[in-house]
């Protein structure tokens, strides 16, 4: 028994018009581009003195009842970094 040769599927063949024999539609097989990503921000390197100041400000702000979101906006850092600074000591 002979094996059948497999055909490569590259895209749907275009439908032809019966009157003119011209191709009416061809399905595009191009891959869609992924959504554009935001460019990565350059990581800021802080001195240990700056980190200590930020940590004191975070602890003081949280004890005063400010939210992490408000503190992050005030100090110019991300919200997850607020939690890192809080738990660092």
HUVENLIN-V790563 format. One line per field, one symbol per residue. ss: DSSP state (H for helix, E for strand, C for the rest). A space follows every 10 residues. Layout:
ss=???
This chain:
ss=CCCCCCCCCC CCCCEECCCC CCEEECCCCC CCCCCCCCCC CCCCCCCHHH HHHHHHHHHH HHHCCCCHHH HHHHHCCCHH HHHHHHHHC
